[in-house]
């Protein structure tokens, strides 16, 4: 099932049917915990999709601030959420969900930590559930996908973060929790059927996998690479498969989702949109090059100054630029990854 979608040839015609976009955030997932043996679903999405070799989060390196950055496309210095506890009220800036709703689309929100309610004002969400039991949470998500499905959905899985705090990141228990969340991702992917595997499906669907932070020892609070690095994987019809060698940040998630939906934000966003659009190339803007903090953060903490210079390049222009064949998609893009998909992987997914 996966092979047909993720091996869509570069330049293949894309359907004009309304797309659906699913963002799955796996709390506390380090990218080096993904492997074909332990996380077959995530590995298949990565190997057949567009993925970042060095994606980094925002500061502070904790859950609620980074999910706010992820869904708004704005850094913490702009949206102002730096607390990591349940807070009164709701996010003050448009999110990918509220922007979609304002455009007449439907939005779904499924999260496994109570504090995530901050990102889901009831008036801006059509279908929602907050549930710590991941089986029940994903059951609700699958039910939404099978009915009158929202056009954009967000799913937050609390593991492996909870286990990382208790047993340590990359401990055997942590890796078991990663495998458990991989099984939940597999349930969602199998529900999608040919919508993830065919460019001409009635409802082409894109899946974006990411996280809020990594972790080391028993926490993720310090400004170190093990805490800052996160996975960033985009899979779906027409996606140009391969590795992005330039740094990607959590701020790239919102513009990517909006572009896939054919929408634009009502205020400038800092990130790049990466991947194909529905019937047209995506575009990316960097409206105010002086406003971006990402290069400085990257240079100081994670990459050399030369790497930081390359990170700033893709969105340098204030004009819109095509991403399919353009700088955001292809700067540092490696040869597309081969799809070494074997039946045993799918069998392991179904056995979870």
C-alpha positions as CSV (number, residue, x, y, z in Angstrom):
1,X,0.0,0.0,0.0
2,X,2.8,2.4,1.0
3,X,4.9,1.8,-2.0
4,X,2.6,3.3,-4.6
5,X,2.2,6.5,-2.8
6,X,5.7,7.1,-1.6
7,X,7.2,6.2,-4.9
8,X,5.1,8.6,-7.0
9,X,7.5,9.8,-9.7
10,X,8.9,13.3,-9.6
11,X,6.7,15.5,-11.9
12,X,3.7,13.2,-11.8
13,X,0.4,15.0,-12.3
14,X,-1.3,15.8,-9.1
15,X,-5.1,15.5,-8.5
16,X,-7.2,18.6,-8.2
17,X,-9.4,16.9,-5.5
18,X,-9.4,18.7,-2.2
19,X,-6.5,17.5,-0.2
20,X,-6.4,16.4,3.5
21,X,-3.4,17.0,5.7
22,X,-2.6,15.2,9.0
23,X,0.0,16.4,11.4
24,X,1.2,13.8,13.9
25,X,3.4,15.1,16.7
26,X,5.1,12.4,18.8
27,X,6.0,14.0,22.1
28,X,9.7,13.6,22.9
29,X,10.6,11.6,19.9
30,X,14.3,11.8,19.0
31,X,15.0,11.2,15.3
32,X,17.7,8.7,16.0
33,X,15.1,6.5,17.7
34,X,13.5,5.8,14.3
35,X,14.7,2.6,12.6
36,X,13.1,0.0,10.2
37,X,13.4,-2.7,12.9
38,X,11.7,-0.9,15.8
39,X,9.5,1.7,14.0
40,X,8.5,0.2,10.7
41,X,5.7,2.7,10.0
42,X,7.8,5.8,10.7
43,X,10.7,4.3,8.8
44,X,8.5,3.7,5.7
45,X,7.1,7.2,5.8
46,X,10.6,8.6,6.1
47,X,12.2,6.4,3.5
48,X,9.6,7.2,0.9
49,X,9.0,10.8,1.8
50,X,10.7,14.1,2.2
51,X,12.6,14.3,5.5
52,X,15.0,16.5,7.3
53,X,18.4,15.4,8.4
54,X,18.7,18.2,10.9
55,X,15.3,19.6,12.1
56,X,15.3,21.7,15.3
57,X,12.7,22.9,17.6
58,X,12.0,26.3,19.2
59,X,13.1,27.6,22.6
60,X,12.2,26.8,25.4
61,X,12.6,23.1,24.5
62,X,9.3,22.0,26.1
63,X,5.9,20.8,24.9
64,X,3.3,23.6,24.9
65,X,5.6,26.4,23.6
66,X,6.8,24.2,20.8
67,X,3.4,23.0,19.8
68,X,2.3,26.6,19.7
69,X,5.2,27.4,17.4
70,X,4.4,24.3,15.3
71,X,0.7,25.2,14.7
72,X,1.0,29.0,14.4
73,X,4.3,29.2,12.4
74,X,5.5,31.8,14.9
75,X,8.4,31.7,17.3
76,X,7.9,32.0,21.0
77,X,9.2,35.5,20.9
78,X,6.1,36.4,18.9
79,X,3.3,34.2,20.2
80,X,4.6,34.6,23.8
81,X,3.7,31.1,25.1
82,X,6.6,30.0,27.3
83,X,4.7,28.1,30.0
84,X,4.5,24.4,29.9
85,X,1.5,23.9,32.2
86,X,-2.3,24.0,31.7
87,X,-3.1,27.7,31.3
88,X,-6.5,29.5,31.1
89,X,-7.7,30.8,27.8
90,X,-6.6,29.9,24.3
91,X,-3.9,30.7,21.8
92,X,-4.1,34.3,20.7
93,X,-2.8,33.8,17.1
94,X,-4.2,31.9,14.2
95,X,-3.2,28.3,13.9
96,X,-3.3,26.0,10.9
97,X,-6.6,24.8,12.3
98,X,-8.3,28.1,12.8
99,X,-7.0,29.4,9.4
100,X,-8.5,26.3,7.7
101,X,-11.8,26.8,9.5
102,X,-11.9,30.5,8.5
103,X,-11.5,29.3,4.9
104,X,-14.5,27.0,5.1
105,X,-12.6,23.8,5.8
106,X,-13.1,21.4,8.7
107,X,-10.5,21.0,11.5
108,X,-9.9,18.1,13.9
109,X,-7.8,18.1,17.1
110,X,-6.7,15.0,19.0
111,X,-4.3,15.4,21.9
112,X,-3.1,13.3,24.9
113,X,-2.2,16.0,27.4
114,X,-4.7,18.3,29.0
115,X,-2.5,21.4,28.5
116,X,-2.9,21.0,24.8
117,X,-6.4,22.4,25.1
118,X,-4.8,25.8,24.8
119,X,-4.4,25.2,21.1
120,X,-8.0,24.1,20.4
121,X,-10.6,26.8,21.0
122,X,-13.9,25.0,20.7
123,X,-15.2,27.6,18.3
124,X,-12.3,26.9,15.9
125,X,-12.5,23.0,15.9
126,X,-15.1,20.8,14.4
127,X,-14.0,17.5,16.0
128,X,-11.8,17.2,19.0
129,X,-10.8,14.9,21.8
130,X,-8.3,15.1,24.7
131,X,-7.5,11.6,26.0
132,X,-4.4,10.3,27.7
133,X,-5.1,6.7,26.7
134,X,-3.5,6.5,23.2
135,X,-5.6,3.6,22.0
136,X,-8.8,5.5,22.8
137,X,-7.4,8.7,21.3
138,X,-6.4,7.1,18.0
139,X,-9.8,5.3,17.9
140,X,-11.4,8.7,17.9
141,X,-9.1,9.9,15.2
142,X,-9.8,6.9,13.0
143,X,-13.5,7.4,13.5
144,X,-13.2,11.0,12.3
145,X,-11.2,9.9,9.3
146,X,-13.8,7.4,8.3
147,X,-16.8,9.7,8.5
148,X,-17.1,13.3,7.3
149,X,-13.4,13.7,7.7
150,X,-11.9,17.1,8.6
151,X,-9.6,18.6,6.0
152,X,-6.8,19.2,8.4
153,X,-6.2,17.1,11.5
154,X,-3.7,17.3,14.4
155,X,-2.8,14.3,16.5
156,X,-0.5,14.5,19.6
157,X,0.9,11.3,21.1
158,X,2.2,11.7,24.6
159,X,4.7,8.8,24.4
160,X,7.7,8.4,24.4
161,X,8.0,11.7,26.4
162,X,6.4,10.3,29.6
163,X,8.6,7.2,29.6
164,X,11.7,9.3,28.8
165,X,11.1,11.4,31.9
166,X,10.7,8.2,34.0
167,X,13.3,5.9,32.5
168,X,15.6,8.1,30.4
169,X,15.8,8.9,26.7
170,X,17.0,6.0,24.5
171,X,16.6,3.6,27.4
172,X,15.1,0.2,26.5
173,X,11.8,1.4,28.0
174,X,11.9,4.6,26.0
175,X,12.5,2.6,22.8
176,X,9.5,0.4,23.7
177,X,7.4,3.5,24.0
178,X,8.6,4.8,20.7
179,X,7.6,1.4,19.1
180,X,4.2,1.7,20.8
181,X,3.6,5.1,19.2
182,X,4.8,3.8,15.9
183,X,2.0,1.2,16.1
184,X,-0.5,4.1,16.6
185,X,0.9,5.8,13.5
186,X,0.5,2.6,11.6
187,X,-3.2,2.4,12.6
188,X,-3.8,5.9,11.2
189,X,-1.9,5.2,8.0
190,X,-3.7,1.9,7.3
191,X,-7.0,3.7,7.7
192,X,-6.0,6.1,4.9
193,X,-6.1,3.4,2.3
194,X,-5.2,4.7,-1.2
195,X,-5.6,8.3,-0.2
196,X,-1.9,8.2,0.8
197,X,-0.9,6.0,-2.1
198,X,-2.5,7.5,-5.2
199,X,-2.2,11.0,-6.6
200,X,-5.6,10.5,-8.3
201,X,-7.4,9.4,-5.1
202,X,-10.7,10.9,-4.3
203,X,-9.2,12.5,-1.2
204,X,-5.4,12.7,-1.5
205,X,-3.9,12.8,2.0
206,X,-0.5,14.1,3.3
207,X,1.0,13.0,6.6
208,X,3.5,15.2,8.4
209,X,5.4,13.6,11.3
210,X,7.3,15.7,13.8
211,X,7.9,16.3,17.5
212,X,8.1,19.1,20.0
213,X,11.5,18.2,21.4
214,X,14.0,15.3,21.9
215,X,15.6,14.5,25.2
216,X,18.7,13.3,27.1
217,X,19.0,11.5,30.4
218,X,15.6,12.3,32.2
219,X,14.7,15.7,30.7
220,X,14.7,17.9,27.6
221,X,15.1,21.4,29.1
222,X,18.7,22.4,28.4
223,X,19.7,24.0,25.1
224,X,21.7,21.1,23.7
225,X,21.4,19.2,20.4
226,X,19.9,16.0,21.9
227,X,17.0,18.1,23.2
228,X,16.7,20.4,20.2
229,X,16.7,17.9,17.3
230,X,13.3,16.6,16.1
231,X,12.0,14.4,13.3
232,X,10.4,16.1,10.3
233,X,8.9,13.8,7.7
234,X,6.3,14.6,4.9
235,X,4.7,11.8,2.9
236,X,1.9,11.7,0.4
237,X,1.0,11.8,-3.3
238,X,3.5,13.7,-5.4
239,X,6.0,14.3,-2.6
240,X,9.6,14.4,-3.9
241,X,11.3,11.8,-1.7
242,X,14.7,12.4,-0.3
243,X,16.7,14.0,2.5
244,X,16.8,17.8,3.1
245,X,20.4,18.5,4.3
246,X,19.8,22.2,5.2
247,X,18.3,22.8,8.6
248,X,14.6,22.7,9.0
249,X,12.7,24.0,12.0
250,X,9.4,23.5,13.7
251,X,8.4,26.9,12.1
252,X,8.3,25.2,8.7
253,X,5.4,23.0,9.7
254,X,2.6,25.6,9.6
255,X,3.5,27.1,6.2
256,X,3.9,23.6,4.7
257,X,0.4,22.5,5.9
258,X,-1.2,25.8,4.7
259,X,0.4,25.5,1.3
260,X,-0.8,21.8,1.0
261,X,-4.3,23.1,1.7
262,X,-4.0,25.9,-0.8
263,X,-4.2,28.5,2.0
264,X,-2.2,31.5,3.0
265,X,-1.6,32.9,6.5
266,X,-3.1,36.3,7.4
267,X,0.3,37.4,8.7
268,X,3.9,36.7,7.7
269,X,5.3,33.4,8.9
270,X,9.0,32.7,9.3
271,X,9.2,29.2,7.9
272,X,9.4,27.6,4.5
273,X,6.7,25.5,2.9
274,X,8.2,22.2,1.8
275,X,6.7,19.6,-0.6
276,X,4.2,19.5,-3.4
277,X,0.9,21.4,-3.6
278,X,-2.5,20.2,-4.9
279,X,-2.3,20.8,-8.6
280,X,0.4,23.5,-8.3
281,X,3.9,24.1,-6.8
282,X,4.0,25.3,-3.3
283,X,5.5,28.7,-2.6
284,X,7.5,30.0,0.3
285,X,8.0,33.5,1.6
286,X,10.4,35.2,4.0
287,X,8.7,38.5,4.3
288,X,11.2,40.1,6.7
289,X,14.7,38.6,6.5
290,X,15.8,40.6,9.5
291,X,13.1,39.2,11.7
292,X,14.1,35.6,11.6
293,X,15.9,34.2,14.6
294,X,16.5,30.8,13.2
295,X,19.9,31.2,11.7
296,X,21.3,32.7,14.9
297,X,19.9,29.9,17.0
298,X,21.2,27.3,14.6
299,X,24.7,28.8,14.4
300,X,25.0,29.2,18.1
301,X,23.8,25.8,19.2
302,X,23.7,23.2,16.5
303,X,25.6,24.0,13.4
304,X,28.7,25.7,12.2
305,X,28.4,29.2,10.8
306,X,28.7,27.8,7.3
307,X,25.7,25.5,7.9
308,X,23.8,28.4,9.4
309,X,24.4,30.4,6.2
310,X,22.9,27.7,4.1
311,X,19.9,27.5,6.5
312,X,19.1,31.1,5.8
313,X,19.4,30.8,2.0
314,X,16.2,28.9,1.0
315,X,13.7,31.6,2.0
316,X,15.9,34.6,1.3
317,X,13.7,36.3,-1.3
318,X,10.7,38.3,-0.3
319,X,9.0,37.1,-3.4
320,X,7.2,33.8,-3.7
321,X,9.3,31.1,-5.2
322,X,8.2,27.7,-6.5
323,X,9.2,24.8,-4.3
324,X,8.8,21.9,-6.7
325,X,12.1,22.3,-8.5
326,X,12.9,25.5,-6.4
327,X,15.2,26.3,-3.6
328,X,13.3,25.3,-0.5
329,X,12.7,21.8,-1.9
330,X,16.0,21.1,-3.6
331,X,18.8,22.9,-1.8
332,X,20.8,20.1,-0.3
333,X,18.3,17.4,-1.4
334,X,19.9,14.0,-1.6
335,X,19.2,11.4,-4.2
336,X,15.6,10.2,-3.5
337,X,15.5,7.3,-1.0
338,X,14.7,3.9,-2.4
339,X,11.6,2.2,-1.0
340,X,12.9,-1.0,0.5
341,X,9.5,-2.1,1.7
342,X,9.1,-5.7,2.6
343,X,5.9,-7.5,3.6
344,X,7.3,-8.4,7.0
345,X,7.2,-4.7,8.0
346,X,3.5,-4.5,7.4
347,X,3.0,-7.7,9.2
348,X,4.8,-6.3,12.2
349,X,2.7,-3.1,12.1
350,X,-0.6,-5.1,12.0
351,X,0.7,-7.3,14.9
352,X,1.0,-4.4,17.3
